[in-house]
């Protein structure tokens, strides 16, 4: 496939090509696994096609130059770097929706009112913790909004405890209306935010 490149040049160029191709390949693979776990059935196969195609091209070049140890090192280094880049990219994209569980040790009426005014579907339940009465708040939100929500929680209740879980599906009405409007431009990409179908 790279026969047009002089052999003396290929010796130095091939490890670099393998390294960066492997980064791209594994980054796609990491993203694909994350998308599969989130139930994104359209996006995951699309990425998987290019992931395998790149892998086949890279491995074929290694087999043609099997006596070069530097190619193995480039392959392994690209694999490790690709995992890191894939996870970093997914965190930057912050796709999908989460369920934030907030446990407060004092009345959280102001915090609940604040989120409801923003359009969030907030559910609060009184409970008993290790140190007495607490209030549990369930708040579904887009991952891109998660950090801002946490900062708001700390502002109202600095001692609040919270946990975050990823959601695969979410019924219509659980997020502010603006969150749905931003996904209407392309129906397949609605899978990025779960199955957002309006219930009758």
SULQUIBEL-V406601 format. One record per residue. D_CENTER is the distance of its C-alpha to the mean C-alpha in whole Angstrom. Layout:
d_center:D_CENTER
d_center:D_CENTER
This chain:
d_center:35
d_center:35
d_center:39
d_center:40
d_center:39
d_center:42
d_center:41
d_center:42
d_center:39
d_center:37
d_center:37
d_center:36
d_center:33
d_center:32
d_center:30
d_center:28
d_center:27
d_center:26
d_center:24
d_center:22
d_center:22
d_center:20
d_center:18
d_center:17
d_center:17
d_center:15
d_center:12
d_center:12
d_center:13
d_center:10
d_center:8
d_center:10
d_center:10
d_center:6
d_center:7
d_center:11
d_center:10
d_center:9
d_center:12
d_center:11
d_center:15
d_center:16
d_center:13
d_center:12
d_center:16
d_center:16
d_center:14
d_center:16
d_center:19
d_center:19
d_center:18
d_center:21
d_center:23
d_center:22
d_center:23
d_center:26
d_center:27
d_center:26
d_center:28
d_center:31
d_center:32
d_center:31
d_center:34
d_center:36
d_center:36
d_center:36
d_center:39
d_center:37
d_center:35
d_center:33
d_center:31
d_center:30
d_center:29
d_center:27
d_center:25
d_center:24
d_center:23
d_center:21
d_center:19
d_center:18
d_center:17
d_center:15
d_center:13
d_center:13
d_center:12
d_center:9
d_center:8
d_center:9
d_center:8
d_center:4
d_center:5
d_center:8
d_center:7
d_center:5
d_center:5
d_center:7
d_center:10
d_center:11
d_center:14
d_center:16
d_center:19
d_center:22
d_center:25
d_center:28
d_center:31
d_center:33
d_center:33
d_center:30
d_center:32
d_center:31
d_center:27
d_center:27
d_center:29
d_center:27
d_center:24
d_center:26
d_center:28
d_center:24
d_center:24
d_center:22
d_center:23
d_center:24
d_center:25
d_center:27
d_center:29
d_center:32
d_center:32
d_center:34
d_center:32
d_center:34
d_center:35
d_center:36
d_center:35
d_center:31
d_center:29
d_center:26
d_center:24
d_center:21
d_center:19
d_center:16
d_center:14
d_center:11
d_center:9
d_center:10
d_center:13
d_center:13
d_center:14
d_center:17
d_center:18
d_center:18
d_center:20
d_center:22
d_center:23
d_center:24
d_center:26
d_center:28
d_center:28
d_center:27
d_center:28
d_center:25
d_center:23
d_center:20
d_center:17
d_center:13
d_center:12
d_center:9
d_center:11
d_center:12
d_center:15
d_center:16
d_center:20
d_center:21
d_center:23
d_center:20
d_center:18
d_center:21
d_center:22
d_center:21
d_center:17
d_center:18
d_center:21
d_center:18
d_center:16
d_center:20
d_center:20
d_center:19
d_center:19
d_center:17
d_center:14
d_center:14
d_center:12
d_center:9
d_center:11
d_center:13
d_center:16
d_center:18
d_center:21
d_center:24
d_center:27
d_center:30
